[in-house]
């Protein structure tokens, strides 16, 4: 495989640093408007001289200017002589909000740089053939971008991905309504996903079940609640297929279930529909599609969960078990108190209010 190296150095009008001997150099300068004497240079090279040390000086914490930011450190210079797909690089900003990537000396091998914040792909075939999201750049050898005012003089982690290879994903849900809740159970582990957030369900309160947010990766065969962030859910799989499993009160299925199958699963089976949990045991004409999950009331623990740092907890209304039909879910409008994330809320019908009486959902 062809060796490619990535090298970053900060150059000033009054400061110059020695660089290793390199061949086949292609260059990307990251400059900041108003500070033309300071810029970070990414150099893509075919080969470094023997014995080159890739640990260049690290700037002092209070030193001004922009620097390459990699693996928890900001460097005046950094290099590697190994080709790495999806190599993440960030930078330490200066006093400005406008920046530009300028390309020069490019020829031969085409390179791809991905801007994670702007969701744009920069393709570079030569110094005069630069495309941004498949469209010729203007000017042809430059990519401009901005940062928020709040990010001045701060480190930006992994903004750019060098040698970007887009992940392949499999669409597993379609026709979703944004912000609505659904269930899912997939036979493989999921390492990346686009289109939904993921939640466990293990606890309940009076008239509600609690959702606890989880982060990727997802466990193969484990059922989850999802909240739609797009009309489709696309996932990147990993590993081998496993059988459907159970986690908390969620029971997964990889095959479709009709009313008879749901009744055989227990006398306290609920399905998630229209953002509510509805009792289906002993009812008629209910079904559950493949790769979904049902909820077993008896597996819910009567307790308010304590969220992990940075994880959200939410409450979802449950149909009372004494109700004989799903159409009676909102027949009673009596208020129900519940505690979420240490705060008290009042549920009345389909709405949630805080302690001051303001509706929050």
N, C-alpha and C positions, 0 to 999 in steps of 0.2 A: 504494500500500500504506500502511496506517495506520502512523504513526510511533509507536514505543514506546521509552522511554528507561529505563535502569537506573542508579540512583544509590545509592551507599552512603555512609553517614556514621556516625561514632562520636559518640554524645552522652554527656556526663557531667553530673552535677548541678552542677558548678562550671565547665562549659565549654560555650560555644555557638558555632556557626559559621554564617556567612551562607550561605544557599542561593539558587539562582537562582529566578526566577519560573517556575512551572510550572503547567500546567492538566491537569485530568483525572487527578489523582494517585491511585494505588492504592499501598498500603504493605505491606511485609513487614518485620517487626522480628525480627532474630536476637538473642535474649537468652540470657544464661547465668545459671543459678541461683546465688544467692549474690552476684551482682554486678548488681543490678537498675539501678544507675546507669550501666552500660556496655552498649551494644548496637550492632549494625550494622543500618543501615536500608537496605533495597532499596526504591526508589521507582520505580514504573512510571508514566510520565506520557505524555500525548498530545503535549505540546509544551514545549520550553524557551524561555526568553527569548533574544533575539538576542545573539550574541556570547558565549555561555556557554563557558567554558574547561573541558574535561573532565579536566584534569590537576590534581586537588586535591592537598593536602599529603600527603607520604609520612611515616608515623611514624618516629621514631628506632628503631633496631634493639632497644634495651633498654627501650623503652616498654611498659608492661604493658597488658593489656586485650585485646579482640578487635577485629579489623579485617577488612575485605573483602580478599580475596587474588585478584588478577587479573593474568595475563600476567607472572608473575615478581615482582610487587611487592605489598606490602600498603598499603592506602590508608585515610586518614581519610574520604575521599570520592572516588568515581569515577562517571563518567556517560558515556552515549553517547546521541545522539539518532537512532540508526539501529536499525531492527528487525533483530535477529539471531536466527535459529533456532539452537537448541542452543548457547546462549551459556554457556560454563563459568565458574563462580564458586566460589571457595573462601573460607576465612577463616583468620585467625591466632587460635589459641585463647588462652584465659586459664588460670586455675588449676583450672577446673572440668571435669567430664566430662559434665554434663547441659546440654542446650541445647534451645531451642524456636524454631520459626518461628511468629509470630503474624501473622495477616492482618487488615487493616482497610481501610476505604474502597473496597473492591472493588465494582465494578458494571460492567455492560456486557460488554466483551470477556472471554472465559474464558481463563485462563492455566494452563499446565502446568509444574510444577517436578519434576525427577527427582532423587532421592537415589541416587547411584551405589553407595554403600557398602551401604545397606539394601535396594537394589533395590526402591524404592517410588516410585510416581508420585503427586504431590499435584496434584489438579485444583481450581482455584479459579474459580468462576463468580461468586460474590459473597462478602461477608464472612461470611455465614451459610450458605454452601453450599460447604463444603470436603470433598472426598472423598480418601481415601488408598487407593490400589489399588481404586478403584471403590466403597468403603464410606464412609458418612458418618463424618467425624472426630468424636472425642469428647475434649475439647470441640470444638465445631464450627469454631472459628476458629484452631486451633492444631495444629502438628505437632511432636512431641517426638522427640528422638534423643539418642544418647550417643556419646562417643568413648572410646577406650582410654586408660588411665592414662598410657601411654607417649607420648601425643600432646598432653599438656598443654604450653602455651607453645610451640607449634610451628605451622608452616604446614601446612594441609591443602589440597592442590591439587584444584581442579575437583570438589569433592564434589557440588555442585548444578549441574544443567543447567536453565537458564531457557529458556522457550519450547521445551520439549522436543518433538522429533519423533522417534518411535521408528523405528529403521531397519527397512527391509523386507529379509527374507532368504529364501533359497531352500534348502529341505532337499535335501541332495545325498547323504546317507548315513543309513540307518536300521538298526535291529537290531544296533547295535554293543554290545560288552561293555566296560564302563569299564576302562581301563588296558591293554586289548589294542591291538596294532598292526595297521594296515591300510595300503593304498596308495590314492592318489587322483590323478587327472589331470583338470583342469577346463578347458573351452575359453576361459573368460574370466578376467581378473584378479580377485582376491579382496581387497577392502579391509577387510572385517570378517568375523569368524567366531565361532561359538559352538558348543562341543561337542568340540573336539579341539585338541591342539598339533601342530606341523608340524616335519618333520625332513628333512634331506638324507642321502644315502648315497653317499659317494665313496671311503671307505677301508676296509681290512680288516686283521685281524691273523691269528693262528693259530687257526682255527676260529671266528672271529667277524667280523662286519661292524660298522662303527661308524656310529652315527646322530648327526648334528649338528643341534641345534635351530635353527630359523629363525623370523623374526618377520614379521608382516604388513607390507606387502601381499604376496600370492602372485602370481607371474608367470603370465600366461595361457599355458595349454598345457604348463606345466612339471609333471612328476610329483613327488609328495612321499610320504613316509611320514607317517602320522598316528597319534597315540596318543589313544584315545577318552577324553574327559572326561565324556561323556554318551552316551545311547543313540542320539542323533541328531546329525548335523553340519549346521548351518545357516550359509550364507555370504551375504555381500552382494557382488554382482557389480559389475564396472566394465568399460567398454570393449567392444570387439567380439570375436567368436569368432576363435580361431586354431587351427591344427592342433596335434596332440599333438607334444610334443618330448621331448628327452633332457636329463638333467642328472646328472652323476656316473655312477653305475652304474644309475640308474633310467631306464627307457624307458616313456613313457606311451602309452596307447591310448584313443581315444574310442569304439572299437567293440569288441565281444566277440571273443575269440580262443579257438579250439578247440585241440586237441592238435597238429593239423597246422600251424596258424599259429604256435604256440609253437616247434615244431621248426624251422620255416622262419626264425625269428628268430635261431637260433644253436644251438651244441651245448653252451652253458654257461648256460642260462637257468634262473633260480630264481624261485619265487613265495613270497610271504609268507603263511604259514598257521600259526595257533595260536602266534604270536610266534616263529616259527622260519623261516629261509629254507630252502626245500626244492627240490632239483634236480628239474626236470620234463622237461628235454631227453631224448628217447629213451624216456620213460615212456609210460603209457597213461592215457586218460580224464581228463586234466587240462584245465582251461579257465580263462579269465580274463574277468570281466565287463567291460562298457564303463566308461570313466572310471576305469580302474585303471592299475597299472604293474607291469612285471616287472623283474627284476634280471639284468644281464649280468655274470657273474663276471669276465670279461676286462677290464671297465672299472673294476674296483675296484683302487685303488692300495694296495700293501702299505706302510702307514704309519699311525701313530697320529696322529689329527688334533689340532691345537692349537685349543681352543675360543675363540671370540670372548668378550670380557667379558660376563658375564651369560648366556651360552648354555651349555646342557647338552650333554654328550656321553655316549652310552650304547653298549653293545655288545649285539649280538643274535646268538644261535648260528646257525651255518651247517652244513648237511649237507655232509659231505665229498664231493668230486667222485668219489672212487673207489667210493662206495657205489652199489649198483645199484638200490636202491628206497627210497622215502621211509620205509617202515616200519623201516628200519635206522638211522634218524637217531641214536638214543640207544643203539645197541648197544655202543659203546665208552665206558667210563666213565673213561678215562685223563684225569688233570688237564691243563689247558692254562693257561699263564700269559699274562696280557695286561695292558696298562697303559692306564688311563682317567683323564683329567684329572691325569696325573702320579703316579697311585697304582697299585700293582700289585694285580691281582686274579687269582684262580684259578677257572677254569671246570671244573666236574665234572658231566657230564651236563647237566641243566636248571638247575643251581644255580650261584650265584656266591658266592665267599668272599673276604674281605679277607686281608691278609697275616698276621693273627693267627688265622685259621681261622674267624672268625665269618661266618655266612651272611648275605649282603646282598640276595640275590634268589633 
